[in-house]
Amino acid sequence: MTDVAAILGTEADDLLQHRCRRIPTSLIRIPGPGFCETAAAVSDRPPRVLGALRRLYGAGRLGGTGYLSLLPVDHGVAHTAGMVFAPNPVYFDPAAIVDLAVQGGSSGLVTTYGVLGMMARAARRDLPLILKLNHDNQFTWPARYENVLFSRVQKAAKMGCVAVAATVYFGGPQARSELQLVSALFAEAHEQGMATILFSYLHPAAFQEGGGDVIYSADLTAEANHQAATVQADLIKQKQPLWTGGANAFRTGAGHQDMRASDALSSSHLIDLTRYQVLACYAGGIGLIHSGGARSENDLVQSVRAAVINKRGGGGGLLAGRKVFQRPLAEGVRLLHAIQDVYLNPEVTVA
């Protein structure tokens, strides 16, 4: 088992002993064994969707814990394959991607239509497959942030996927149409018996007026989470917040906010910021999965730190992509296991 405190070093006491006072645990649903049953079973989700969620929550090293460790490999479309796979070209091969997910003990593999089309029959049946329906596509000139539909819900159903995923760039020029499209796709997915995951991001360019790091502001990302829950996302992927008060950086008319969202319901502490994001996900009834971010020189520390913040804030798991597949297989597997060890560790509790 990974020594979480040793990896956190000087931050260990602050991150492991913190208590959320402004939004106590009594106001949210806390992940744990049976989370899928208690949070979703009273909803209007068809029985087959509940079965799909059970498969996700029952798979991999975190099976039965109420937490998820998902492997996302859709970056080759969004950021171009040459950029993301050049550090470790073995992952140009879809078979290697599936192997990483299996050996890494992942709860599920989130990837492209092309990868799943190549491996749908060969993939291990105990590895839940999730089809990413749309992608940002930076292979354009001039570069622009716009999600393009690459596949359809019926294709996911035919390949035996347990879920579909999609991205909406909230606040961008296409946000309304993207949200309408995803809402229709998710309704179709539920009819087909599949769960839904929304990558609920703020538009990187549209929010530049408020500062380059506004996409990490808890108040704005929480609003995106709430809209994601409104179109019946069963899981929400979001960037881990770094600060709050992003709405104050915009001129009047950019959106309506109550100062209490930042002042009374959160603080500058990273776990409190995450707790507010969780509250916006229907008080934790919809699982909040944080993204792992780009690769860095200290990925083990950053990944374990992100998992601790997510878990203690009340989140439901972590997705780690580039940090994992841009390194040799054995190293990627060790990193995934270190992340999962945080959720398996009973001493790392919800704050």
C-alpha positions in Angstrom: 0.0 0.0 0.0 1.3 3.4 -0.9 2.5 5.6 2.0 0.3 8.6 1.3 1.7 10.8 4.1 5.3 10.2 3.1 4.5 11.2 -0.5 2.6 14.3 0.6 5.6 15.4 2.7 5.2 18.8 4.3 1.6 19.0 3.0 0.5 15.8 4.8 -0.9 17.4 7.9 -2.8 20.1 6.0 -4.3 17.8 3.5 -5.0 14.8 5.7 -6.2 16.6 8.9 -8.3 19.4 7.3 -12.1 19.5 8.1 -14.7 21.1 5.9 -16.6 23.4 8.2 -18.6 25.5 5.7 -20.1 22.5 3.8 -20.1 19.6 6.3 -20.5 16.0 5.3 -24.1 16.0 6.4 -25.0 18.0 3.3 -23.5 15.6 0.8 -23.7 12.0 -0.2 -20.4 10.3 0.6 -19.1 7.6 -1.8 -18.7 4.2 -0.4 -19.9 0.6 -0.9 -23.5 0.7 -2.2 -23.1 4.3 -3.4 -24.5 3.3 -6.8 -27.6 1.8 -5.2 -28.4 4.7 -2.9 -27.6 7.6 -5.2 -29.1 6.3 -8.5 -31.6 3.6 -7.6 -34.3 6.1 -6.7 -33.8 8.0 -10.0 -35.6 7.5 -13.3 -32.6 5.7 -14.7 -33.7 2.5 -16.4 -32.7 -0.8 -14.8 -30.1 -1.5 -17.5 -28.4 1.9 -16.8 -28.2 1.0 -13.1 -26.7 -2.3 -14.2 -24.1 -0.4 -16.3 -23.2 1.7 -13.3 -22.9 -1.4 -11.2 -20.4 -2.8 -13.7 -18.3 0.4 -13.5 -18.4 0.6 -9.8 -17.6 -3.2 -9.5 -14.6 -3.3 -11.9 -10.9 -3.0 -11.3 -8.9 -2.5 -8.1 -11.5 -0.1 -6.7 -14.4 -2.4 -7.4 -17.0 -2.3 -4.6 -15.5 0.8 -2.9 -17.8 3.5 -4.4 -14.9 5.1 -6.1 -13.7 5.0 -9.8 -10.2 5.0 -11.4 -10.9 5.6 -15.1 -8.2 5.7 -17.9 -9.0 8.3 -20.5 -7.1 8.0 -23.8 -8.9 10.5 -26.2 -6.0 13.0 -26.3 -4.8 11.8 -29.7 -7.8 13.5 -31.4 -8.1 16.5 -29.1 -4.4 17.4 -28.9 -3.1 15.5 -32.0 -1.5 12.1 -31.8 2.0 13.3 -32.6 2.0 15.5 -29.5 0.6 13.0 -27.0 2.0 9.7 -28.2 5.4 10.8 -29.3 6.9 10.4 -25.8 5.7 6.7 -25.7 4.8 5.6 -29.3 3.7 2.1 -28.2 0.3 3.7 -27.4 -0.4 4.4 -31.1 -1.5 0.8 -30.9 -5.0 0.3 -29.5 -4.0 -3.1 -28.0 -1.4 -1.4 -25.8 -4.1 1.0 -24.5 -6.3 -1.8 -23.5 -3.4 -3.6 -21.9 -2.6 -0.6 -19.8 -6.2 -0.3 -18.6 -6.3 -3.9 -17.6 -2.9 -4.1 -15.9 -3.5 -0.8 -14.2 -6.7 -2.1 -12.5 -8.8 0.6 -14.1 -12.6 0.8 -13.5 -13.1 1.5 -17.2 -11.4 2.7 -20.4 -12.6 6.0 -21.9 -11.4 6.3 -25.5 -12.2 7.0 -29.1 -14.4 5.3 -31.7 -11.4 4.3 -33.6 -9.6 2.6 -30.7 -12.8 0.8 -29.5 -13.6 -0.2 -33.1 -10.2 -1.9 -33.3 -10.4 -3.6 -30.0 -14.1 -4.1 -29.2 -14.1 -7.9 -29.6 -10.6 -8.4 -28.2 -11.0 -6.3 -25.1 -11.3 -8.1 -21.8 -15.0 -8.4 -20.9 -14.2 -7.5 -17.3 -12.9 -4.1 -18.5 -15.8 -1.7 -18.9 -15.6 0.2 -22.2 -16.7 3.9 -22.5 -17.0 5.5 -25.9 -16.1 9.2 -26.1 -18.6 10.6 -28.6 -17.1 14.0 -29.3 -13.7 15.6 -29.1 -12.0 19.0 -29.3 -9.8 18.9 -32.5 -6.7 21.0 -32.5 -5.7 19.8 -36.0 -7.1 23.0 -37.5 -5.9 26.4 -38.6 -6.5 28.7 -36.9 -6.6 26.7 -33.7 -10.0 26.9 -32.0 -11.8 25.1 -29.2 -14.8 23.3 -30.7 -16.1 19.8 -30.0 -16.8 17.7 -33.0 -19.0 14.6 -33.0 -17.0 11.6 -34.1 -19.5 8.8 -33.3 -23.1 7.9 -32.3 -24.7 6.3 -29.4 -25.9 3.3 -31.4 -22.2 2.5 -32.2 -21.4 2.4 -28.5 -24.3 0.0 -27.8 -23.3 -2.3 -30.6 -19.7 -2.5 -29.3 -21.0 -3.4 -25.8 -20.0 -0.2 -24.1 -21.3 0.4 -20.5 -21.3 4.1 -21.0 -20.8 7.1 -23.3 -18.9 10.3 -22.6 -19.0 13.7 -24.2 -17.5 17.2 -23.6 -19.2 20.6 -23.4 -17.2 23.8 -23.3 -19.4 25.9 -21.0 -19.2 29.7 -21.7 -18.1 29.3 -25.3 -19.8 30.4 -28.5 -21.1 26.9 -29.1 -22.0 26.0 -25.5 -25.8 26.2 -26.1 -25.8 24.0 -29.1 -23.3 21.6 -27.5 -25.4 21.3 -24.4 -28.6 20.6 -26.5 -26.8 17.9 -28.6 -25.3 16.2 -25.5 -28.6 16.3 -23.7 -30.2 14.4 -26.7 -27.2 12.0 -26.9 -27.4 11.2 -23.2 -31.2 10.6 -23.3 -30.6 8.1 -26.2 -27.8 6.5 -24.2 -30.1 5.9 -21.2 -32.7 4.4 -23.5 -30.0 2.0 -24.8 -29.1 1.0 -21.2 -25.8 2.9 -21.0 -24.5 5.4 -18.4 -23.3 8.9 -19.2 -20.2 10.9 -18.4 -19.9 14.6 -19.1 -16.5 16.3 -19.4 -17.8 19.5 -18.0 -15.2 22.1 -18.9 -15.1 25.9 -19.1 -14.3 27.2 -22.5 -10.5 28.0 -22.5 -10.7 31.0 -24.8 -14.1 32.5 -23.8 -13.0 33.0 -20.2 -9.6 34.6 -21.0 -11.2 37.9 -20.1 -11.3 36.7 -16.5 -7.7 35.5 -16.4 -5.9 32.5 -17.8 -6.6 30.4 -14.7 -10.3 31.1 -14.4 -11.0 27.6 -15.8 -9.9 26.3 -12.3 -12.2 28.6 -10.3 -14.5 26.6 -8.0 -17.5 28.9 -8.4 -17.5 28.7 -12.2 -16.7 25.0 -12.5 -19.4 24.2 -10.0 -21.9 26.0 -12.2 -20.8 23.8 -15.1 -21.1 20.8 -12.9 -24.7 21.7 -12.0 -25.7 22.1 -15.7 -24.0 18.7 -16.4 -26.2 17.1 -13.7 -29.2 18.8 -15.2 -28.8 16.9 -18.5 -28.6 13.7 -16.6 -24.9 13.0 -16.6 -24.3 10.0 -14.3 -20.7 11.1 -13.7 -19.1 14.5 -14.1 -15.4 15.0 -15.1 -14.1 18.3 -14.0 -10.7 20.1 -13.4 -9.6 20.2 -9.8 -10.2 23.8 -8.5 -7.3 26.0 -7.4 -9.2 29.1 -6.2 -12.7 30.6 -6.2 -14.3 33.9 -7.1 -13.8 33.7 -10.8 -17.2 35.2 -11.5 -16.0 38.4 -10.0 -13.4 38.8 -12.7 -16.0 39.4 -15.4 -18.0 42.5 -16.3 -21.6 42.7 -15.3 -23.8 40.6 -17.6 -21.4 37.7 -17.9 -23.5 35.6 -15.4 -25.3 35.8 -12.1 -23.5 34.8 -8.9 -24.1 35.2 -5.2 -21.0 36.2 -3.2 -21.9 33.5 -0.7 -20.9 30.9 -3.3 -17.3 31.9 -2.7 -17.4 33.5 0.8 -19.8 31.4 2.9 -19.7 28.1 1.1 -16.0 27.8 0.4 -12.5 29.0 1.3 -9.0 29.1 -0.1 -8.4 25.5 1.0 -8.2 23.0 -1.9 -10.5 20.5 -0.1 -13.1 23.2 0.6 -13.0 24.2 -3.1 -13.6 20.6 -4.1 -16.4 20.3 -1.6 -18.3 23.2 -3.3 -17.9 21.4 -6.6 -19.3 18.3 -5.1 -22.3 20.2 -3.6 -23.1 21.5 -7.1 -23.3 17.9 -8.4 -26.7 17.4 -6.7 -25.1 17.3 -3.3 -22.8 14.5 -4.4 -25.6 12.4 -5.9 -23.7 12.6 -9.2 -20.1 11.4 -8.8 -17.4 14.0 -9.3 -14.4 12.7 -11.1 -11.4 15.0 -11.3 -9.0 15.0 -14.3 -5.3 14.2 -13.7 -3.9 16.9 -15.8 -0.8 17.0 -18.0 2.4 15.1 -17.3 5.0 16.8 -15.0 8.3 16.0 -13.4 6.7 15.0 -10.1 3.7 13.0 -11.3 3.6 10.6 -8.4 3.3 13.4 -5.8 0.8 15.4 -7.9 -1.4 12.4 -8.6 -1.5 11.2 -5.0 -2.1 14.8 -3.9 -5.0 15.2 -6.4 -6.6 11.9 -5.3 -6.4 12.9 -1.6 -8.0 16.3 -2.4 -10.7 14.6 -4.4 -11.5 11.9 -1.9 -11.4 14.2 1.2 -13.6 16.8 -0.6 -16.2 14.1 -1.3 -15.4 13.4 -4.9 -15.8 10.0 -6.5 -12.5 9.3 -8.2 -9.8 10.4 -10.6 -9.0 10.1 -14.3 -5.3 10.0 -15.2 -4.4 9.9 -18.8 -1.2 11.6 -20.1 0.5 11.1 -16.7 0.1 7.4 -17.2 0.5 6.6 -20.9 3.4 9.0 -21.6 5.7 6.7 -19.7 6.6 2.9 -19.9 3.9 0.4 -19.0 5.3 -0.7 -15.7 5.7 3.0 -14.5 2.2 3.8 -15.7 0.7 0.9 -13.8 2.5 1.9 -10.6 1.2 5.4 -10.9 -2.4 4.1 -11.4 -2.0 1.8 -8.4 -0.7 4.7 -6.2 -3.8 6.7 -7.1 -6.1 3.8 -6.3 -4.3 3.2 -3.0 -5.5 6.6 -1.8 -9.2 5.4 -2.3 -8.4 2.0 -0.8 -6.8 3.5 2.3 -9.3 3.7 5.2 -7.2 6.3 6.9 -7.8 8.8 4.2 -11.3 9.9 5.1 -13.8 12.4 3.8 -13.2 15.7 5.5 
